[in-house]
Amino acid sequence: MDTFEQNLKQTKQKIHLAATKSGRNPDDIKLVAVTKNVPPQKIQEAVDKGINLLGENRVQEAATKVNIISGCVNWHLIGHLQTNKVKHAIEMFSMIQSLDSMKLALEIDRRAKKINKYVDVLVQINIGRETSKYGIDPDETEDFIKKVANCKNIRVQGLMAIAPFKENPEDVRPYFSMMYGIFSKIKKNDIPNVEMKYLSMGMTHDFQVAIEEGSNMVRIGTGLFGQRSKI
Ligand SMILES: *Cc1c(COP(=O)(O)O)cnc(C)c1O
């Protein structure tokens, strides 16, 4: 077994443990392999070993990889999207996890209409209200989603969040729990054209806690590919 296989095996074991610990089915947790700064040949190896969901932060970087990776994979955009890159992004990604403003929603909707496409998105919530992070204020989530629901070519599929960094992942549990609260409330309200299917939270450092608190999509980079080097 090479390093990637070992990492993948361990990651899956941890997902399994966290899911069963919280009474959930491990198969319901989606694993997004985050490939920022990972060279194409390493990504291809991962895909050959069963990874089917890839996450990239930047449109530009993804563009250099999407066409050379072969196999049955979907790409998700997990980083901030500038409106001038929307046209390119909606052709490349099967989901935009980082919808963080109405301006962006309107541009995605407009571009999607032009090519007759429905774009799946997650709404990014700035759960720690950090000035360094993008995302909708937790208190404004529902109002924001109701507005996005009017964009006919956008399909809201859930929420995404990056928790504040804490040395001890236990300290981020309250943020994940708050996210689950917002997610459940919106789900219960059954907003037309909105499906609360995915709660994307948890990264290498904190994904087990995230799953225990209700995440069903984790985004893992370092834990699978090792420490990132700049390319
Ligand atoms: C980089 C990144 C990840 C993965 O981070 P790791 O700590 O390497 O697992 C997940 N989500 C987002 C939005 C990221 O930018």
The ligand as an SDF file (V2000), in Angstrom:
LIG
                    3D

 15 15  0  0  0  0  0  0  0  0999 V2000
   -7.9140   23.6370    1.6540 C   0  0  0  0  0  0  0  0  0  0  0  0
   -9.3260   23.4710    1.9700 C   0  0  0  0  0  0  0  0  0  0  0  0
   -9.8050   22.2740    2.5280 C   0  0  0  0  0  0  0  0  0  0  0  0
   -8.9200   21.1170    2.9100 C   0  0  0  0  0  0  0  0  0  0  0  0
   -8.0590   21.4670    3.9310 O   0  0  0  0  0  0  0  0  0  0  0  0
   -7.1320   20.3840    4.6590 P   0  0  0  0  0  0  0  0  0  0  0  0
   -6.8590   20.9930    5.9670 O   0  0  0  0  0  0  0  0  0  0  0  0
   -5.9240   20.2290    3.8110 O   0  0  0  0  0  0  0  0  0  0  0  0
   -7.9110   19.1290    4.7500 O   0  0  0  0  0  0  0  0  0  0  0  0
  -11.1780   22.1790    2.7460 C   0  0  0  0  0  0  0  0  0  0  0  0
  -12.0240   23.1820    2.4590 N   0  0  0  0  0  0  0  0  0  0  0  0
  -11.5920   24.3440    1.9330 C   0  0  0  0  0  0  0  0  0  0  0  0
  -12.5840   25.4050    1.6310 C   0  0  0  0  0  0  0  0  0  0  0  0
  -10.2380   24.5270    1.6960 C   0  0  0  0  0  0  0  0  0  0  0  0
   -9.8210   25.6830    1.1920 O   0  0  0  0  0  0  0  0  0  0  0  0
  1  2  1  0
  2  3  1  0
  2 14  2  0
  3  4  1  0
  3 10  2  0
  4  5  1  0
  5  6  1  0
  6  7  2  0
  6  8  1  0
  6  9  1  0
 10 11  1  0
 11 12  2  0
 12 13  1  0
 12 14  1  0
 14 15  1  0
M  END
$$$$
